[in-house]
C-alpha cells in the first residue's frame, strides 16, 4: 500500500490561468497563524470538577421559580420560532427601562454581561486606544481588552482593595484611557467603591466610565440612577445571579442614549434569541422573588463572614457581593492558599483558587450558597485547622 507524502512534501496544485498557462497555487500554511497578540493569550478558565458542593463560580444556589419557568416556556411555545427574533429586543428593553426608571433608549441588551463589555470595547476602544483597569479585579476586563486589540493600562488598588478618588484621578491623568473599568462590587475582593471614586474618574477622563455591577443587587447602592446624557457613565448588569439565569446568558447596560447608538453599530444582528429575550421579559415579573433571594443570600453572606472572622486561622475580607474572599491567616503565601484549596477539594467542596493572582496572593473565593452548602463548606474548612 502506497502512503501519501507528508503535506509539506506534496507539490502545490496547479490551476489553468485564463491565458491557458498553468499557474501555481501557493501552499497553505497549516495551521494558519492567528494575530500574534491572540496567539500569546490564554483563554479564560475556571476549574470545573465533579464535587458535592460547588461554590466557585458565583452562580445563584437557587433554581428559577417553577412559575417563572412555566410562564417562560408558554411564551416560547407560542412564538414563531421559524422567524428571526426582534432585532431591537423592544419588549425586553422596555421592561428593563421601567424597572430602573430610565428611558428605553438608554438600554442595551446582549448575551450575558461579557458581551456587553465586549461591545463597549469594540465601539469605544480598539487599535491605538486604551482601557484602564484597577487590579486585582475581574479578569475578563483585561482579557476582552486584549482580544479587541486595545492597549491595557493597569493601576493597583490600595491595601484594602479600594481604588480611592485621588489614586483614580492620578491613574486617569497618567494613562488617558478611552475606557475605564470600575467593578463595583469588585470581583474577586467584594469591595464596594464609593461614588466619590467614580465621580473623580468622570471628572478626570474624556472617555467612558464603565461600572460593572454584575453583583450590584447585593450592595446597598447602585450607579444606575446617576446615568444621564451629560455624564459618561455606563452601568453593566446581568440576569445570571439573582434571577438564576446563568444558563440563559443575558446581560444589559444602562448608558447614555448616544452610547447605546454606537453599541448597536457593533452588535451582531439578531444577537438575542427569542428564548433569551422572553426569559428576561418574564423574569422582570418576579421582582418579589428576586428581592427575597437577595435578602436570603445577604443574610448567609454575613453569617459566613462572621464564622470565618471568628477563626484565628483565617483572614476574611468584607464583601458587598454574593461571595467572600479569604485566606489562611498570616503572610499571603500562594503555597498555603493552594494547599487549603486542595484540602477543601478533597472534602468535595470546590471554591475558586486565586492563590497565585497578583494582589490577592494566597486567597480563595467562596460563593455564598444555600445554608446547607455553606455549612458543608465551614465543616470542610474546620478539618484543615490544627
C-alpha positions in Angstrom: 0.0 0.0 0.0 1.4 3.3 -1.0 1.4 6.0 1.7 0.7 9.6 0.8 3.5 12.0 1.1 3.5 14.4 4.0 1.7 17.7 3.4 4.9 19.7 3.4 6.4 17.4 0.7 3.5 17.5 -1.7 3.6 19.6 -4.8 1.4 22.6 -4.8 -1.6 22.0 -7.1 -1.8 23.9 -10.4 -4.7 25.6 -12.0 -5.2 26.8 -15.6 -5.0 30.5 -15.9 -7.2 32.4 -18.3 -4.4 32.6 -20.8 -4.1 28.8 -20.8 -0.8 28.9 -18.9 -0.6 26.7 -15.8 -0.4 28.8 -12.6 0.9 27.5 -9.3 -1.4 27.9 -6.2 0.7 28.9 -3.2 0.8 26.1 -0.5 -1.3 26.8 2.5 0.4 27.0 5.9 -1.1 24.6 8.4 -2.1 25.6 11.0 -2.9 29.2 9.9 -1.4 31.7 12.3 -3.8 34.0 14.3 -2.9 37.5 15.2 0.3 37.5 17.2 -1.3 39.1 20.2 -4.1 36.5 20.2 -1.5 33.6 20.0 0.1 34.9 23.1 -3.1 34.8 25.2 -4.6 32.1 27.2 -8.3 31.5 27.3 -10.5 32.4 30.3 -10.9 29.3 32.5 -12.5 28.3 35.8 -11.9 24.8 37.1 -15.0 22.6 36.9 -14.7 19.2 38.6 -17.3 16.7 39.9 -17.9 17.6 43.6 -20.8 17.6 46.1 -20.6 21.3 46.9 -19.7 23.7 44.1 -19.1 27.3 45.3 -16.6 28.6 42.8 -18.5 30.5 40.0 -20.8 32.9 41.9 -24.0 31.4 40.5 -27.3 31.5 42.3 -27.7 28.5 44.5 -31.4 28.6 43.8 -33.1 27.3 40.7 -35.6 29.7 39.0 -39.1 29.6 40.4 -41.2 26.9 38.7 -43.9 29.5 37.9 -41.4 31.6 36.0 -40.2 28.5 34.0 -43.8 27.7 33.1 -44.6 31.2 32.0 -41.4 31.4 30.0 -41.9 28.1 28.2 -45.5 29.0 27.5 -44.3 32.2 25.8 -41.6 30.3 23.8 -44.2 27.7 22.6 -46.4 30.5 21.4 -43.6 32.2 19.5 -42.9 32.0 15.8 -39.6 30.2 16.1 -39.2 30.0 12.3 -38.9 33.8 12.3 -35.9 35.8 13.4 -36.2 37.4 16.9 -37.0 41.0 17.4 -33.7 42.7 16.5 -34.4 45.6 18.8 -35.5 43.4 21.7 -38.1 46.1 22.3 -40.2 44.3 24.9 -37.2 43.3 27.0 -35.6 46.8 26.8 -38.9 48.5 27.7 -39.2 46.2 30.7 -35.7 46.9 32.0 -36.2 50.6 31.4 -39.4 50.6 33.5 -37.7 48.7 36.3 -34.9 51.2 36.6 -36.8 54.4 35.8 -34.7 55.1 32.7 -35.7 55.7 29.0 -35.8 52.6 26.8 -33.2 54.4 24.6 -30.6 54.0 27.4 -30.9 50.2 27.5 -28.6 47.9 25.5 -29.0 44.1 25.8 -26.7 41.2 24.8 -25.7 37.6 25.5 -24.5 38.0 29.0 -22.8 41.0 30.6 -19.5 39.8 29.0 -20.9 40.5 25.5 -22.0 43.9 26.7 -18.4 44.6 27.8 -17.0 43.3 24.5 -19.4 45.6 22.6 -18.3 48.6 24.7 -14.7 47.9 23.8 -15.4 47.3 20.2 -17.2 50.7 20.0 -15.0 52.8 22.2 -11.6 51.2 22.3 -9.5 49.1 19.9 -6.4 50.0 17.9 -4.3 52.8 19.4 -6.9 53.3 22.2 -6.5 52.4 25.9 -8.6 50.8 28.6 -7.7 51.2 32.3 -8.4 48.6 35.0 -7.6 48.6 38.7 -6.1 45.3 39.8 -6.9 42.9 41.3 -10.3 42.8 39.5 -12.5 40.8 37.1 -10.2 39.1 34.7 -12.5 39.5 31.7 -12.0 43.2 31.7 -8.3 42.7 30.8 -8.9 39.7 28.6 -11.5 41.3 26.4 -9.4 44.5 26.3 -6.6 42.4 24.8 -8.7 40.4 22.3 -10.2 43.7 20.9 -6.7 44.9 20.2 -6.9 47.6 22.9 -3.9 48.8 24.9 -4.2 47.8 28.5 -3.3 50.1 31.3 -3.2 48.7 34.9 -3.3 50.7 38.1 -3.1 49.0 41.6 -5.7 49.0 44.2 -4.9 50.1 47.8 -4.2 47.8 50.7 -7.9 47.3 51.4 -8.6 46.7 47.7 -10.1 50.2 47.3 -9.3 52.4 44.4 -9.8 55.8 46.0 -10.7 59.1 44.4 -7.1 60.5 44.5 -5.5 57.4 43.1 -8.1 57.0 40.4 -7.6 60.6 39.2 -3.8 60.1 39.0 -4.2 56.9 37.0 -6.6 58.6 34.6 -4.3 61.5 34.2 -1.3 59.2 33.5 -2.9 56.8 31.0 -5.6 59.0 29.4 -7.9 56.0 28.9 -10.7 55.8 26.4 -12.5 53.3 28.7 -12.1 53.0 32.5 -13.5 49.9 34.2 -14.7 50.0 37.8 -16.0 46.7 39.0 -18.4 47.5 41.8 -18.7 45.4 44.0 -15.3 44.2 42.9 -14.6 40.7 41.8 -12.8 38.8 43.4 -12.5 41.1 46.5 -16.1 42.1 47.1 -15.0 45.7 47.7 -17.7 48.4 47.3 -16.3 51.6 45.9 -17.9 54.9 47.0 -19.5 57.2 44.5 -16.6 59.7 45.1 -14.2 57.5 43.2 -16.4 57.2 40.1 -17.1 60.9 40.1 -13.4 61.6 40.3 -12.8 59.4 37.3 -15.6 61.1 35.4 -14.1 64.5 36.2 -10.6 63.4 35.0 -11.4 61.5 31.9 -12.6 62.2 28.3 -13.6 58.6 27.9 -16.3 56.2 29.1 -16.5 55.1 32.7 -17.9 51.5 32.8 -19.2 50.5 36.2 -19.6 46.7 36.2 -22.4 45.9 38.6 -22.7 42.2 38.0 -23.2 41.9 41.7 -24.9 45.2 42.2 -28.1 43.8 43.7 -26.2 42.6 46.7 -24.8 46.1 47.5 -26.6 48.9 49.2 -26.2 51.4 46.4 -26.1 51.4 42.6 -24.9 53.9 40.0 -27.8 53.3 37.7 -29.8 56.3 38.9 -26.9 58.5 38.0 -26.8 57.6 34.3 -27.8 60.5 32.1 -26.9 62.2 28.9 -24.3 64.6 30.5 -22.1 62.0 32.2 -20.1 59.2 30.6 -21.4 56.5 32.9 -22.3 53.1 31.7 -23.6 50.6 34.3 -23.5 46.9 33.3 -25.8 44.3 34.9 -26.6 40.6 34.4 -29.6 38.2 34.8 -27.2 35.4 35.8 -27.1 36.0 39.6 -30.3 36.9 41.4 -32.6 35.9 38.6 -30.9 32.5 38.5 -30.5 32.6 34.7 -26.7 31.9 34.3 -27.6 29.2 31.8 -29.6 31.6 29.6 -26.8 34.2 29.1 -28.5 37.6 29.3 -26.9 40.9 30.2 -27.6 44.6 29.7 -26.3 48.0 30.4 -27.8 51.4 31.2 -26.0 54.0 29.3 -26.5 57.4 27.7 -28.5 57.2 24.5 -25.6 58.4 22.5 -23.5 55.4 23.7 -26.3 52.9 23.0 -26.5 54.2 19.4 -22.8 53.3 19.0 -23.2 49.9 20.7 -25.9 48.9 18.2 -23.5 49.5 15.4 -21.0 46.9 16.6 -23.6 44.3 17.8 -24.4 41.4 15.6 -27.9 41.4 14.1 -30.5 39.2 15.9 -28.0 38.5 18.6 -30.5 37.7 21.3 -32.7 34.6 20.7 -36.4 34.5 21.2 -35.9 32.3 24.2 -33.4 34.7 25.8 -35.5 37.8 25.3 -38.6 36.1 26.7 -36.7 34.8 29.7 -35.7 38.3 30.5 -39.2 39.7 30.0 -40.8 37.0 32.2 -38.1 37.3 34.9 -38.9 41.0 35.4 -42.3 40.0 36.6 -40.7 38.2 39.6 -39.3 41.1 41.4 -40.6 39.9 44.8 -38.8 36.6 44.4 -35.6 38.3 43.3 -35.6 40.6 46.4 -36.3 37.6 48.6 -33.3 35.8 47.2 -31.1 38.8 47.6 -32.1 39.1 51.2 -31.5 35.5 52.0 -28.1 35.5 50.3 -27.0 38.7 52.1 -28.0 37.1 55.4 -26.0 34.0 54.5 -23.0 36.1 53.4 -23.0 37.9 56.8 -23.3 34.5 58.6 -20.4 33.1 56.6 -18.3 36.3 57.2 -18.8 36.1 60.9 -18.0 32.4 61.0 -14.8 33.0 59.0 -13.8 36.1 61.0 -14.1 34.1 64.2 -11.5 31.6 63.0 -7.9 32.6 64.1 -6.6 30.5 61.2 -8.5 32.6 58.6 -8.4 36.2 57.3 -11.6 37.2 55.6 -12.4 40.4 53.7 -15.7 42.4 53.8 -17.9 42.0 50.7 -20.9 43.6 49.1 -21.4 40.8 46.6 -22.5 37.1 46.8 -19.1 35.8 47.7 -16.3 36.2 50.2 -12.5 36.4 49.7 -10.4 34.7 52.4 -7.0 33.2 53.0 -5.0 31.3 55.6 -4.1 33.8 58.3 -0.6 35.4 58.2 1.5 36.2 55.2 -0.1 35.9 51.7 1.6 32.7 50.8 0.4 31.2 47.5 1.5 27.7 48.6 -0.6 27.8 51.7 -3.6 29.1 49.7 -3.3 26.3 47.1 -2.9 23.7 49.9 -6.1 24.9 51.5 -7.9 24.9 48.2 -6.8 21.3 47.7 -7.9 20.3 51.2 -11.4 21.6 50.5 -11.5 19.8 47.2 -10.5 16.6 48.9 -13.7 17.1 51.1 -15.7 17.5 47.8 -16.0 21.3 48.3 -14.9 23.4 45.3 -14.1 27.1 45.8 -12.2 29.4 43.4 -8.4 29.4 43.7 -6.9 32.9 43.5 -3.8 32.0 45.5 -1.3 32.9 42.7 -3.1 36.0 41.4 -1.1 39.2 41.9 -2.6 41.3 44.6 -4.6 38.5 46.2 -1.8 36.0 46.8 -2.8 33.1 49.0 -6.5 33.9 48.7 -9.5 31.8 47.9 -13.1 32.9 47.0 -16.2 31.2 48.2 -19.6 31.8 46.6 -22.5 32.1 49.1 -24.6 29.0 48.7 -27.6 27.6 50.4 -27.4 27.3 54.2 -26.7 23.6 53.8 -23.9 24.2 51.3 -22.4 26.9 53.5 -22.4 24.6 56.5 -20.7 21.9 54.4 -18.0 24.5 53.4 -17.5 25.5 57.0 -17.3 21.9 58.2 -14.7 21.1 55.5 -12.7 24.2 56.4 -12.7 23.2 60.1 -11.0 19.9 59.3 -8.0 21.9 58.0 -7.4 23.5 61.3 -4.8 22.1 63.7 
